[in-house]
Amino acid sequence: MLIRTLPPLADVLAEHGLSGVEETPFPNDGWSGSRLTGLQTGGRKYVLKRTSASFDWIVRATDDTRLREAWVAAGPLHLPPAVVAPYLGVASDGDGAALLMPDLSDVLLRSDRVAVGTLGVDTMDRVLRATADLHAAAWSSPDDDPPWCPLANRLTLLTKPAAEAYAAAGLAVADRFMAGWAAFDRQAPAAARDLVARLSADPSPLLRALDRLPVVGLHGDLKLANVALLGNGGVAVIDWQMTLGAPVAVELGWFLVSNVASLPLRPDAVLERYAVAARSAGVELGDWGAQADLAWLVGLLLRGWRKGLDAEAAVPSGWGAGGPDELAWWCRHAVAAADRRL
């Protein structure tokens, strides 16, 4: 769907009784550059998210020329019943798009609500089952022409070379990544530093390894802060900005590495619980050992910068390892996986 085919924002707001309702600041911890405001009427709360290549760096970094989250919000995806993309409407807005959603702040599994070690195994399993259902679903037909995020762009989005490019472009977000990779270089063992540096400069060995595995539909940014548990048993997932087709290892690597403070079990134990749910749901896994190995590589490549910061600050994980031990755990698994798969 092209942005020019979307209705004007005034029409979408009117459809939901929001004409003339004042937009208010909406505090959030997102860092893509998208702009969020809140609206409230009749006791109902909404969020309006604006995205555009002119102010959202992830749009530019992932070659998102068609604004894929707006495409998802317009409704082409055929999601499983247990998973909801909670968009109420999408509109043209200047040179970008505006997406209207209910305010799910009270039910999102955000880190300010899910303290270290407090996420229950039952809750985690509910998220894993919904994730497996998502991966098992036939999301779209060839006629839908989905504007998926390029896999190489997703894998290298947060690498040191990418951060250097963001810094050159004057993006403030680059400072966070550069500081993290500097910490990683100080804290990680040499073998892990060399591995991440090689894949950051040239991800083709990882891409070739992933190419041997089945491709399924992935959310692309599956962290707990983007997940809401609904009272009807469903699971709502927001921020479909990097949706793509790829092996489940890509989704799982990011899920494990970005939720380390909340997940109550070791990453390998979480992975095995997903595998049980995936086999029950009928997900195409192919070589499960390869999926697990590549998840470690994807995770460290995408989030090694934060692991370095956590190691220096001794930030604990949900499963009990302190920051330096948790970094060492990931480094050992990633280096061993590279020896087996790349």
C-alpha positions as CSV (number, residue, x, y, z in Angstrom):
1,M,0.0,0.0,0.0
2,L,1.4,3.4,-0.9
3,I,1.1,6.3,1.5
4,R,-0.9,8.4,-1.0
5,T,-3.7,5.9,-0.9
6,L,-4.3,6.4,2.9
7,P,-7.2,8.6,4.1
8,P,-6.5,12.0,5.7
9,L,-5.9,12.0,9.4
10,A,-9.0,14.1,10.1
11,D,-11.2,11.3,8.6
12,V,-9.6,8.6,10.9
13,L,-9.9,10.8,14.0
14,A,-13.6,11.6,13.1
15,E,-14.3,7.9,12.7
16,H,-13.3,7.3,16.3
17,G,-15.0,10.4,17.8
18,L,-11.7,12.2,18.2
19,S,-12.3,15.3,16.0
20,G,-11.0,18.3,17.9
21,V,-9.6,16.3,20.8
22,E,-6.4,17.8,22.0
23,E,-3.2,15.8,21.5
24,T,-1.0,15.7,24.7
25,P,2.6,14.6,25.2
26,F,2.9,10.8,25.6
27,P,5.9,9.7,27.6
28,N,7.7,6.7,26.1
29,D,11.1,5.1,26.0
30,G,11.2,4.6,22.3
31,W,14.3,5.8,20.4
32,S,13.5,5.4,16.7
33,G,12.5,9.0,16.3
34,S,8.8,8.3,15.7
35,R,6.5,10.8,17.5
36,L,3.8,9.7,19.9
37,T,1.0,11.8,21.4
38,G,-2.0,10.8,23.6
39,L,-5.7,11.5,23.1
40,Q,-8.5,10.9,25.5
41,T,-12.3,11.1,25.2
42,G,-15.2,9.6,27.1
43,G,-12.8,7.7,29.4
44,R,-11.0,6.0,26.5
45,K,-7.3,6.6,25.9
46,Y,-5.6,6.5,22.5
47,V,-2.0,6.8,21.2
48,L,-1.3,8.5,17.9
49,K,2.1,7.4,16.4
50,R,3.6,9.4,13.5
51,T,6.4,8.0,11.4
52,S,8.2,9.4,8.4
53,A,11.6,9.1,6.8
54,S,12.2,12.7,7.6
55,F,12.4,12.1,11.4
56,D,12.5,8.4,12.0
57,W,16.1,7.1,11.6
58,I,15.0,3.4,11.6
59,V,12.8,4.1,8.6
60,R,15.9,5.3,6.7
61,A,18.2,2.7,8.1
62,T,15.9,-0.2,7.0
63,D,15.1,1.2,3.5
64,D,11.5,1.5,4.6
65,T,10.3,3.4,1.5
66,R,6.7,2.3,1.9
67,L,6.4,2.7,5.7
68,R,5.9,-1.0,6.6
69,E,4.2,-0.3,9.9
70,A,1.6,1.8,8.1
71,W,1.2,-1.2,5.7
72,V,0.6,-3.5,8.6
73,A,-1.8,-1.1,10.3
74,A,-3.8,-1.0,7.1
75,G,-4.7,-4.6,7.6
76,P,-3.2,-6.9,5.0
77,L,-1.6,-9.3,7.5
78,H,-3.6,-12.5,8.3
79,L,-2.5,-13.0,11.9
80,P,-3.4,-16.0,14.1
81,P,-6.4,-15.4,16.5
82,A,-4.1,-15.3,19.6
83,V,-2.1,-12.4,18.2
84,V,-3.3,-8.8,17.7
85,A,-1.7,-5.9,15.9
86,P,-3.8,-3.3,17.8
87,Y,-4.2,-0.6,15.2
88,L,-7.5,1.2,14.9
89,G,-6.7,3.2,11.8
90,V,-3.9,4.6,9.7
91,A,-3.8,7.9,7.9
92,S,-1.7,10.0,5.6
93,D,0.0,12.8,7.6
94,G,2.4,15.2,5.9
95,D,5.2,13.3,4.3
96,G,4.5,10.2,6.4
97,A,1.8,8.3,8.2
98,A,-0.1,8.5,11.5
99,L,-1.3,5.3,13.2
100,L,-4.1,5.3,15.8
101,M,-4.0,2.7,18.6
102,P,-5.6,2.2,22.0
103,D,-3.4,3.2,24.9
104,L,-2.1,-0.2,26.2
105,S,0.3,1.3,28.7
106,D,-1.3,-0.4,31.6
107,V,-0.9,-3.9,30.1
108,L,2.4,-3.7,28.3
109,L,5.2,-5.8,29.8
110,R,7.5,-2.9,30.1
111,S,10.7,-3.0,32.1
112,D,9.4,-0.4,34.6
113,R,6.6,-2.8,35.4
114,V,8.4,-6.1,35.1
115,A,11.3,-5.8,37.5
116,V,14.4,-8.0,37.4
117,G,13.4,-11.6,38.1
118,T,9.7,-10.9,38.5
119,L,8.3,-12.2,35.2
120,G,6.6,-15.5,35.9
121,V,7.4,-18.6,33.9
122,D,3.6,-19.0,33.0
123,T,3.6,-15.4,31.6
124,M,6.7,-16.1,29.7
125,D,5.3,-19.3,28.2
126,R,2.1,-17.4,27.2
127,V,4.3,-15.0,25.2
128,L,6.3,-17.9,23.7
129,R,3.1,-19.7,22.6
130,A,1.8,-16.5,21.0
131,T,5.2,-16.1,19.3
132,A,5.1,-19.6,18.0
133,D,1.5,-19.1,16.7
134,L,2.7,-16.0,14.9
135,H,5.6,-17.9,13.3
136,A,3.3,-20.7,12.2
137,A,0.8,-18.5,10.5
138,A,0.6,-17.8,6.7
139,W,0.6,-14.0,7.1
140,S,0.1,-12.9,3.5
141,S,-0.4,-14.0,0.0
142,P,1.9,-13.1,-2.9
143,D,-0.6,-10.6,-4.0
144,D,-0.1,-8.6,-0.8
145,D,3.4,-7.6,-1.8
146,P,4.6,-7.0,1.7
147,P,7.3,-4.4,2.2
148,W,9.5,-6.6,4.5
149,C,12.5,-5.2,6.3
150,P,15.7,-6.4,4.5
151,L,17.4,-9.0,6.7
152,A,20.9,-7.6,6.3
153,N,19.6,-4.2,7.4
154,R,18.0,-5.7,10.5
155,L,21.1,-7.7,11.5
156,T,23.5,-4.7,11.1
157,L,21.1,-2.0,12.5
158,L,22.9,-1.6,15.8
159,T,26.5,-2.5,14.9
160,K,29.5,-0.3,15.4
161,P,29.8,0.6,11.7
162,A,26.1,1.5,11.7
163,A,26.6,3.7,14.8
164,E,29.5,5.5,13.1
165,A,27.3,6.2,10.2
166,Y,24.5,7.5,12.5
167,A,27.1,9.8,14.2
168,A,28.3,11.1,10.9
169,A,24.6,11.9,10.1
170,G,24.3,13.8,13.4
171,L,21.9,11.4,15.1
172,A,22.1,11.7,18.9
173,V,21.2,8.0,19.2
174,A,24.6,7.1,17.9
175,D,26.2,8.1,21.2
176,R,24.5,5.3,23.1
177,F,25.6,2.7,20.6
178,M,29.2,3.9,20.4
179,A,29.6,4.0,24.2
180,G,28.2,0.5,24.3
181,W,30.5,-1.0,21.7
182,A,33.5,0.7,23.5
183,A,32.4,-1.0,26.7
184,F,32.0,-4.3,24.8
185,D,35.5,-4.0,23.5
186,R,36.8,-3.4,27.1
187,Q,34.8,-6.3,28.6
188,A,34.4,-9.1,26.0
189,P,37.1,-11.7,25.3
190,A,39.2,-11.3,22.2
191,A,37.5,-14.2,20.3
192,A,34.0,-12.6,20.7
193,R,35.3,-9.1,19.9
194,D,36.9,-10.4,16.7
195,L,33.7,-12.3,15.7
196,V,31.4,-9.3,16.2
197,A,33.9,-7.1,14.3
198,R,34.0,-9.5,11.4
199,L,30.2,-9.9,11.1
200,S,29.6,-6.1,11.6
201,A,31.9,-5.4,8.7
202,D,30.5,-8.3,6.5
203,P,27.4,-10.1,7.7
204,S,27.4,-12.4,4.6
205,P,28.6,-15.5,6.5
206,L,25.7,-15.2,8.9
207,L,23.3,-14.5,6.0
208,R,24.4,-17.6,4.2
209,A,23.9,-19.7,7.3
210,L,20.4,-18.3,7.9
211,D,19.6,-18.9,4.2
212,R,19.8,-22.7,4.9
213,L,16.8,-22.5,7.3
214,P,13.1,-22.1,6.6
215,V,11.7,-18.5,6.3
216,V,8.7,-17.5,8.3
217,G,7.0,-14.2,9.2
218,L,8.7,-12.4,12.1
219,H,7.5,-9.4,14.1
220,G,11.1,-8.1,13.9
221,D,11.2,-6.2,17.3
222,L,9.9,-8.8,19.7
223,K,10.8,-7.4,23.1
224,L,8.5,-7.6,26.1
225,A,8.0,-3.8,26.1
226,N,6.1,-4.3,22.8
227,V,3.9,-7.1,24.2
228,A,0.6,-6.7,26.1
229,L,-1.4,-9.5,27.6
230,L,-5.1,-9.0,27.0
231,G,-7.9,-10.0,29.3
232,N,-9.6,-12.1,26.6
233,G,-6.5,-14.4,26.4
234,G,-5.0,-12.7,23.4
235,V,-1.6,-11.1,23.1
236,A,-1.3,-7.7,21.5
237,V,2.0,-6.7,19.9
238,I,2.9,-3.2,18.9
239,D,5.8,-1.6,16.9
240,W,5.7,-3.6,13.6
241,Q,8.3,-1.4,12.1
242,M,10.9,-4.1,11.2
243,T,8.6,-6.9,10.2
244,L,10.3,-9.3,7.9
245,G,10.5,-12.9,6.6
246,A,13.5,-14.8,8.0
247,P,14.3,-17.9,10.1
248,V,13.0,-17.9,13.7
249,A,16.6,-17.6,14.9
250,V,16.5,-13.9,14.0
251,E,13.4,-13.3,16.2
252,L,14.7,-15.5,19.0
253,G,18.1,-13.9,19.2
254,W,16.7,-10.5,19.6
255,F,14.0,-11.7,22.0
256,L,16.5,-13.4,24.3
257,V,19.1,-10.6,24.3
258,S,16.7,-7.7,24.7
259,N,14.7,-9.1,27.5
260,V,17.6,-10.4,29.7
261,A,16.5,-8.4,32.7
262,S,13.1,-10.0,32.7
263,L,13.3,-13.5,31.5
264,P,13.2,-15.9,34.5
265,L,15.2,-18.7,33.0
266,R,18.6,-19.0,31.2
267,P,18.5,-18.2,27.5
268,D,19.0,-21.8,26.4
269,A,16.1,-22.9,28.7
270,V,13.9,-20.2,27.2
271,L,14.8,-21.3,23.7
272,E,13.9,-24.9,24.5
273,R,10.5,-23.8,25.8
274,Y,9.9,-21.9,22.6
275,A,10.9,-25.0,20.6
276,V,8.2,-27.1,22.4
277,A,5.6,-24.4,21.6
278,A,6.8,-24.1,18.0
279,R,6.5,-27.8,17.3
280,S,3.0,-27.9,18.8
281,A,2.0,-24.9,16.6
282,G,3.6,-26.4,13.5
283,V,6.3,-23.8,12.9
284,E,8.8,-24.7,10.2
285,L,12.0,-25.0,12.1
286,G,14.3,-27.1,10.0
287,D,17.6,-27.8,11.8
288,W,16.8,-26.8,15.3
289,G,20.4,-27.0,16.4
290,A,21.3,-24.5,13.7
291,Q,18.4,-22.2,14.7
292,A,19.7,-22.1,18.3
293,D,23.3,-21.5,17.3
294,L,22.3,-18.7,15.0
295,A,20.1,-17.1,17.7
296,W,23.3,-16.7,19.8
297,L,25.1,-15.0,16.9
298,V,22.2,-12.7,16.0
299,G,21.7,-11.7,19.7
300,L,25.3,-10.8,20.3
301,L,25.6,-8.9,17.0
302,L,22.5,-6.9,17.7
303,R,23.0,-6.3,21.4
304,G,26.6,-6.7,22.3
305,W,26.8,-2.9,22.8
306,R,24.2,-3.1,25.6
307,K,25.9,-6.2,27.1
308,G,29.1,-4.2,27.4
309,L,27.3,-1.5,29.3
310,D,25.5,-3.9,31.5
311,A,28.8,-5.8,32.3
312,E,30.5,-2.6,33.4
313,A,27.5,-1.6,35.5
314,A,27.1,-5.1,36.9
315,V,23.4,-5.1,35.9
316,P,21.8,-8.4,36.9
317,S,19.8,-10.7,34.6
318,G,16.4,-12.1,35.3
319,W,18.0,-15.6,35.6
320,G,20.6,-14.6,38.2
321,A,23.8,-13.9,36.3
322,G,25.5,-10.6,37.0
323,G,26.4,-8.3,34.1
324,P,30.0,-9.6,33.4
325,D,29.0,-13.3,33.8
326,E,26.0,-12.8,31.5
327,L,28.2,-11.2,28.8
328,A,30.7,-14.0,29.2
329,W,27.9,-16.6,28.7
330,W,26.7,-15.0,25.5
331,C,30.2,-14.6,24.2
332,R,31.0,-18.3,24.8
333,H,27.8,-19.5,23.1
334,A,28.3,-17.1,20.1
335,V,31.9,-18.1,19.5
336,A,31.1,-21.8,19.7
337,A,28.2,-21.3,17.4
338,A,30.3,-19.5,14.8
339,D,32.8,-22.4,14.9
340,R,30.0,-24.8,14.1
341,R,27.9,-22.8,11.6
342,L,29.9,-20.1,9.8
